[in-house]
Amino acid sequence: ARAGSSQSDFFITVAPNDLPSTYAVLGSVTSGEDVVRRIASIPTSPAGNGTPRLPVVINRAEIAVQ
């Protein structure tokens, strides 16, 4: 999501990417990286936009404020 936006989109990146530099970094994965890697291994659409071919549902996430 862009800084100052109220959208619910978020990205968990696992490699260098071409997201705009204007996007705000909201945090980092501190545990459960194995789950992130499993999600990243799901084949994506041929359009090349990163959309998974299978549904991905995150049932639970915790936010820690430091």
DSSP file with accessible surface (Angstrom, degrees, kcal/mol):
  #  RESIDUE AA STRUCTURE BP1 BP2  ACC     N-H-->O    O-->H-N    N-H-->O    O-->H-N    TCO  KAPPA ALPHA  PHI   PSI    X-CA   Y-CA   Z-CA
    1    1 A A              0   0   18      0, 0.0    23,-1.8     0, 0.0     2,-0.2   0.000 360.0 360.0 360.0 151.0    0.0    0.0    0.0
    2    2 A R  B >   -A   23   0A 117     21,-0.2     3,-2.2     1,-0.1    21,-0.2  -0.485 360.0 -89.5 -77.6 149.1    1.1    3.6   -0.6
    3    3 A A  T 3  S+     0   0   76     19,-1.3    -1,-0.1     1,-0.3     3,-0.1  -0.328 115.6  17.3 -55.7 133.4    2.0    5.8    2.3
    4    4 A G  T 3  S+     0   0   92      1,-0.3    -1,-0.3    -3,-0.1     2,-0.2   0.472  98.9 123.3  81.6   1.1   -1.1    7.6    3.5
    5    5 A S    <   -     0   0   37     -3,-2.2    -1,-0.3     1,-0.1     0, 0.0  -0.527  55.2-148.3 -91.5 163.8   -3.5    5.2    1.8
    6    6 A S        +     0   0  124     -2,-0.2     2,-0.1    -3,-0.1    -1,-0.1   0.014  51.3 130.7-118.6  27.3   -6.2    3.2    3.5
    7    7 A Q        -     0   0   97     -5,-0.2    -2,-0.1     1,-0.1     0, 0.0  -0.419  56.8-137.9 -79.4 158.8   -6.2    0.2    1.2
    8    8 A S        +     0   0  110     -2,-0.1     2,-0.2     2,-0.0    -1,-0.1   0.364  65.5 115.6 -98.4   4.0   -6.1   -3.3    2.6
    9    9 A D        +     0   0   94      2,-0.0     2,-0.3     0, 0.0    -2,-0.1  -0.498  38.1 170.3 -71.0 142.2   -3.6   -4.6    0.0
   10   10 A F        -     0   0  126     -2,-0.2     2,-0.4     2,-0.0    -2,-0.0  -0.982  21.3-142.7-148.6 158.8   -0.2   -5.7    1.3
   11   11 A F        -     0   0  108     -2,-0.3     2,-0.6   -10,-0.1    -2,-0.0  -0.974   4.9-162.5-125.4 134.9    2.8   -7.5   -0.1
   12   12 A I        -     0   0   83     -2,-0.4     2,-0.3    24,-0.1    16,-0.0  -0.968  25.2-158.5-111.7 108.3    5.1  -10.1    1.5
   13   13 A T        +     0   0   77     -2,-0.6     4,-0.1     1,-0.1    23,-0.0  -0.669  24.6 178.4 -94.8 145.4    8.1  -10.1   -0.7
   14   14 A V  S    S+     0   0   59     -2,-0.3    -1,-0.1     1,-0.2     3,-0.0   0.334  71.4  21.7-121.7   1.1   10.6  -13.0   -0.8
   15   15 A A  S    S-     0   0   59      0, 0.0    -1,-0.2     0, 0.0     0, 0.0  -0.966 103.2 -61.5-157.6 165.4   13.0  -11.6   -3.5
   16   16 A P        -     0   0  135      0, 0.0     2,-0.3     0, 0.0    -2,-0.1  -0.237  64.2-177.9 -51.9 144.8   14.0   -8.3   -5.1
   17   17 A N        -     0   0   85      2,-0.1    -4,-0.0    -4,-0.1     0, 0.0  -0.850  38.9-119.4-142.1 176.2   11.0   -6.8   -6.7
   18   18 A D        +     0   0  153     -2,-0.3     3,-0.1     2,-0.0     0, 0.0  -0.049  54.6 144.3-114.7  32.7    9.8   -3.8   -8.7
   19   19 A L        -     0   0   57      1,-0.1    -2,-0.1     2,-0.1     0, 0.0  -0.432  63.7 -91.5 -64.9 145.3    7.3   -2.4   -6.3
   20   20 A P    >   -     0   0   61      0, 0.0     3,-1.9     0, 0.0    -1,-0.1  -0.270  26.2-127.9 -59.5 143.0    7.3    1.4   -6.5
   21   21 A S  T 3  S+     0   0  125      1,-0.3    -2,-0.1    -3,-0.1    -3,-0.0   0.642 105.5  71.3 -68.3 -10.7    9.6    3.1   -4.0
   22   22 A T  T 3  S+     0   0   94      2,-0.1   -19,-1.3   -20,-0.0    -1,-0.3   0.573  74.5 103.5 -81.0  -9.3    6.6    5.2   -2.8
   23   23 A Y  B <  S-A    2   0A  71     -3,-1.9     2,-0.3   -21,-0.2   -21,-0.2  -0.543  76.6-120.8 -73.0 139.4    5.1    2.1   -1.2
   24   24 A A        -     0   0   39    -23,-1.8     2,-0.6    -2,-0.2    -2,-0.1  -0.606  12.4-129.1 -83.5 138.6    5.5    2.1    2.6
   25   25 A V        -     0   0  135     -2,-0.3     3,-0.1     1,-0.1    -1,-0.0  -0.784  26.2-177.1 -83.3 120.4    7.3   -0.7    4.3
   26   26 A L        -     0   0  135     -2,-0.6     2,-0.3     1,-0.2    -1,-0.1   0.623  51.6 -56.6 -98.1 -15.9    4.9   -1.8    7.1
   27   27 A G        -     0   0   58     36,-0.0     2,-0.3     2,-0.0    -1,-0.2  -0.991  50.7 -97.1 168.1-164.6    6.9   -4.5    8.8
   28   28 A S        -     0   0  102     -2,-0.3     2,-0.5    -3,-0.1   -16,-0.0  -0.969  34.5 -98.9-145.8 158.8    8.8   -7.7    8.4
   29   29 A V        +     0   0   62     -2,-0.3     3,-0.1     1,-0.2     4,-0.0  -0.701  37.0 173.6 -79.9 122.1    8.2  -11.4    8.9
   30   30 A T        +     0   0  113     -2,-0.5     2,-0.3     1,-0.4    -1,-0.2   0.593  67.5   7.0-107.5 -16.1    9.7  -12.4   12.3
   31   31 A S  S    S+     0   0   99      1,-0.1    -1,-0.4     2,-0.0     0, 0.0  -0.967 108.3  50.6-157.5 158.2    8.5  -16.0   12.5
   32   32 A G    >>  +     0   0   31     -2,-0.3     4,-1.6    -3,-0.1     3,-1.0   0.698  54.0 146.5  85.2  20.6    6.7  -18.3   10.1
   33   33 A E  H 3>  +     0   0  101      1,-0.3     4,-2.6     2,-0.2     5,-0.2   0.825  68.3  64.6 -61.1 -26.6    9.0  -17.8    7.2
   34   34 A D  H 3> S+     0   0   98      1,-0.2     4,-2.0     2,-0.2    -1,-0.3   0.893 101.6  49.7 -61.7 -36.5    8.4  -21.4    6.3
   35   35 A V  H <> S+     0   0   61     -3,-1.0     4,-2.5     2,-0.2    -1,-0.2   0.925 109.1  51.6 -67.4 -42.2    4.8  -20.5    5.6
   36   36 A V  H  X S+     0   0   23     -4,-1.6     4,-2.7     1,-0.2    -2,-0.2   0.927 109.6  49.8 -59.6 -44.3    5.8  -17.6    3.5
   37   37 A R  H  X S+     0   0  124     -4,-2.6     4,-1.2     1,-0.2    -1,-0.2   0.893 109.5  51.4 -64.0 -38.1    8.1  -19.8    1.4
   38   38 A R  H  < S+     0   0  155     -4,-2.0     4,-0.4     2,-0.2     3,-0.3   0.918 111.4  47.3 -65.3 -42.3    5.2  -22.4    0.9
   39   39 A I  H >< S+     0   0   60     -4,-2.5     3,-1.6     1,-0.2    -2,-0.2   0.935 110.0  53.4 -62.5 -42.8    2.9  -19.6   -0.3
   40   40 A A  H 3< S+     0   0   53     -4,-2.7    -1,-0.2     1,-0.3    -2,-0.2   0.754 101.2  61.4 -64.7 -22.7    5.7  -18.3   -2.6
   41   41 A S  T 3< S+     0   0   92     -4,-1.2    -1,-0.3    -3,-0.3    -2,-0.2   0.591  77.5 107.4 -82.8  -7.8    6.1  -21.8   -4.1
   42   42 A I  S <  S-     0   0   40     -3,-1.6    14,-0.0    -4,-0.4    -3,-0.0  -0.506  82.4-106.7 -70.6 131.0    2.5  -21.8   -5.4
   43   43 A P        -     0   0   75      0, 0.0    10,-2.8     0, 0.0    11,-0.5  -0.249  37.0-142.1 -57.1 146.0    2.4  -21.4   -9.2
   44   44 A T  B     -B   52   0B  65      8,-0.3     7,-0.1     1,-0.1    -3,-0.0  -0.650  26.6 -78.8-109.0 168.1    1.2  -18.0  -10.4
   45   45 A S    >   -     0   0   26      6,-2.9     3,-1.6    -2,-0.2     5,-0.4  -0.224  37.4-118.8 -63.6 151.9   -0.9  -17.0  -13.4
   46   46 A P  T 3  S+     0   0  117      0, 0.0    -1,-0.1     0, 0.0    -2,-0.0   0.664 104.3  82.0 -67.4 -12.2    0.7  -16.8  -16.8
   47   47 A A  T 3  S-     0   0   81      1,-0.1    -2,-0.1     4,-0.1     0, 0.0   0.691  99.5-129.7 -67.1 -15.7   -0.1  -13.0  -16.9
   48   48 A G  S <  S+     0   0   66     -3,-1.6    -1,-0.1     3,-0.1    -4,-0.0   0.630  75.5 118.1  79.7  14.1    3.1  -12.5  -14.8
   49   49 A N  S    S-     0   0  107     -4,-0.1    -1,-0.1     2,-0.1    -2,-0.0   0.406  85.9-110.8 -95.5   4.6    1.4  -10.4  -12.2
   50   50 A G        +     0   0   46     -5,-0.4    -1,-0.0     1,-0.3     0, 0.0   0.490  63.0 152.8  84.7   3.2    2.1  -12.8   -9.3
   51   51 A T        -     0   0   71     -6,-0.1    -6,-2.9     1,-0.1    -1,-0.3  -0.522  47.7-119.5 -68.6 123.9   -1.6  -13.9   -8.8
   52   52 A P  B     -B   44   0B  57      0, 0.0    -8,-0.3     0, 0.0     4,-0.1  -0.347   6.5-140.7 -63.4 143.4   -1.6  -17.4   -7.4
   53   53 A R  S    S+     0   0  161    -10,-2.8    -9,-0.1     2,-0.1    -2,-0.0   0.729  91.5  50.8 -73.8 -24.2   -3.3  -20.1   -9.4
   54   54 A L  S    S-     0   0  107    -11,-0.5   -12,-0.0     1,-0.0     2,-0.0  -0.875 103.3 -96.1-110.8 148.8   -4.7  -21.5   -6.2
   55   55 A P        -     0   0  123      0, 0.0     2,-0.5     0, 0.0    -2,-0.1  -0.360  34.6-157.8 -62.6 139.9   -6.5  -19.6   -3.5
   56   56 A V        -     0   0   54     -4,-0.1     2,-0.5     2,-0.0   -17,-0.0  -0.991  10.3-174.7-119.9 123.2   -4.3  -18.5   -0.6
   57   57 A V        -     0   0  105     -2,-0.5     2,-0.8     0, 0.0     0, 0.0  -0.982  16.2-154.7-122.1 125.7   -6.0  -17.7    2.6
   58   58 A I        -     0   0   88     -2,-0.5     3,-0.1     1,-0.2    -2,-0.0  -0.894  14.1-179.0 -96.8 109.2   -4.2  -16.2    5.7
   59   59 A N        +     0   0  154     -2,-0.8     2,-0.3     1,-0.2    -1,-0.2   0.750  65.5  15.6 -80.7 -27.0   -6.4  -17.4    8.6
   60   60 A R        +     0   0  189      2,-0.0     2,-0.3     0, 0.0    -1,-0.2  -0.984  58.2 168.7-152.6 137.6   -4.3  -15.7   11.3
   61   61 A A        -     0   0   82     -2,-0.3     2,-0.4    -3,-0.1    -3,-0.0  -0.987  18.9-147.4-145.5 145.8   -1.6  -13.1   11.6
   62   62 A E        -     0   0  148     -2,-0.3     2,-0.5     2,-0.0    -2,-0.0  -0.934   5.2-151.3-116.5 141.3   -0.2  -11.3   14.6
   63   63 A I        -     0   0  161     -2,-0.4     2,-0.5   -36,-0.0   -36,-0.0  -0.955   9.9-165.3-112.5 125.1    1.1   -7.8   14.7
   64   64 A A        -     0   0   81     -2,-0.5     2,-0.5     2,-0.0    -2,-0.0  -0.942   8.0-150.6-111.4 130.3    3.8   -6.9   17.2
   65   65 A V              0   0  140     -2,-0.5    -2,-0.0     0, 0.0     0, 0.0  -0.873 360.0 360.0-100.2 127.1    4.6   -3.3   18.0
   66   66 A Q              0   0  215     -2,-0.5    -2,-0.0     0, 0.0     0, 0.0  -0.794 360.0 360.0-108.3 360.0    8.2   -2.7   19.0
